[in-house]
Amino acid sequence: VHFVESGGGEVLPGGSLRLSCTASGFTFTTYTMYWYRQAPGKQREWIATITSPSQSTSHAPSVKGRFVISRDNAKKMLYLQMNNLQPEDTALYFCTEEDHWGQGTQVTVAS
């Protein structure tokens, strides 16, 4: 099982980013997928969940209304659209099925 996250970067407060996650090594279409993040000195935090095949979603209160999780099962891709980013969103972002983790992609929000 292998995950590769991409799309992170540095943005100004109020900016947007779209994170992508390429999944391989397992039957992606049958797994519920998650985004987590970890800020320096803090515990890993759950951000969002998306099921399959129904693609039901849920988001943490801290990001609800700003972030949207989605997936493309045909491409084995997971996405996280992040809008109205704030400095407190600065963290390393991971996709996972909760047994395996990628290296993450860094998101920095600073003025």
C-alpha positions in Angstrom: 0.0 0.0 0.0 1.4 3.3 -1.0 0.2 6.9 -0.8 1.8 10.0 -2.4 0.4 13.4 -1.4 0.9 16.5 -3.4 -0.4 20.0 -3.9 0.9 21.7 -0.7 2.6 25.0 -0.6 2.7 28.4 1.0 -0.3 30.7 0.6 -1.6 33.9 2.1 -4.5 33.9 4.6 -7.7 33.6 2.7 -6.0 31.6 -0.1 -6.8 28.2 -1.5 -5.0 25.0 -2.3 -6.1 21.6 -3.7 -4.3 18.6 -2.3 -4.1 15.3 -4.2 -3.3 11.8 -3.1 -2.3 9.0 -5.4 -3.1 5.6 -4.0 -1.7 2.2 -5.0 -1.3 -1.4 -3.8 -4.8 -2.0 -2.6 -8.4 -2.0 -3.9 -9.0 1.7 -3.6 -12.7 1.5 -4.5 -13.6 -0.6 -1.5 -11.9 1.6 1.2 -13.1 4.6 3.2 -10.4 7.2 2.9 -9.3 10.0 5.2 -7.3 13.2 5.4 -5.4 14.0 8.5 -2.9 16.8 9.4 -0.2 17.4 12.0 1.1 20.8 13.0 4.4 21.2 14.7 4.3 20.1 18.3 0.7 18.9 18.1 -1.0 15.6 17.7 -2.3 14.3 14.4 -5.7 15.7 13.7 -8.5 14.1 11.7 -9.8 16.4 8.9 -12.2 14.6 6.7 -13.6 11.2 5.7 -15.1 9.9 2.4 -16.7 6.5 2.0 -16.9 4.3 -1.1 -18.9 3.7 -3.2 -21.5 6.0 -1.8 -18.9 8.9 -1.3 -20.6 10.1 1.9 -18.4 12.7 3.5 -17.8 14.2 6.9 -15.5 17.0 8.0 -14.0 18.2 11.2 -15.7 21.2 12.8 -12.4 23.1 12.4 -12.6 22.9 8.6 -16.3 22.4 7.8 -17.5 24.9 5.3 -13.9 25.6 4.1 -12.5 22.2 3.1 -14.1 19.6 0.9 -12.9 16.0 0.5 -13.6 14.1 -2.8 -12.3 11.1 -4.6 -12.1 9.7 -8.2 -12.2 5.9 -7.9 -11.4 5.4 -11.6 -8.1 7.2 -11.1 -7.5 6.0 -7.5 -7.2 9.6 -6.4 -8.2 11.4 -3.2 -8.5 15.2 -3.1 -8.9 17.9 -0.5 -10.0 21.3 -1.7 -9.1 23.9 0.9 -10.5 27.4 0.8 -10.2 30.4 3.1 -7.0 29.0 4.5 -5.9 30.5 7.9 -2.5 30.4 9.7 -3.9 27.6 12.0 -4.3 25.4 9.0 -0.5 25.2 8.7 0.5 21.6 9.0 1.7 18.4 7.2 -1.3 16.8 5.5 -1.7 13.1 5.0 -4.1 10.8 3.2 -4.7 7.4 4.6 -7.0 4.4 5.0 -5.9 4.5 8.6 -3.4 1.5 8.4 -0.8 3.1 6.0 0.5 6.6 5.7 2.3 8.6 3.1 5.0 11.2 3.6 2.5 14.0 3.6 2.5 17.4 1.9 3.3 20.6 3.7 0.8 23.5 3.8 1.9 26.8 5.2 -0.4 29.8 5.6 1.4 33.0 6.4 1.4 36.6 5.6 
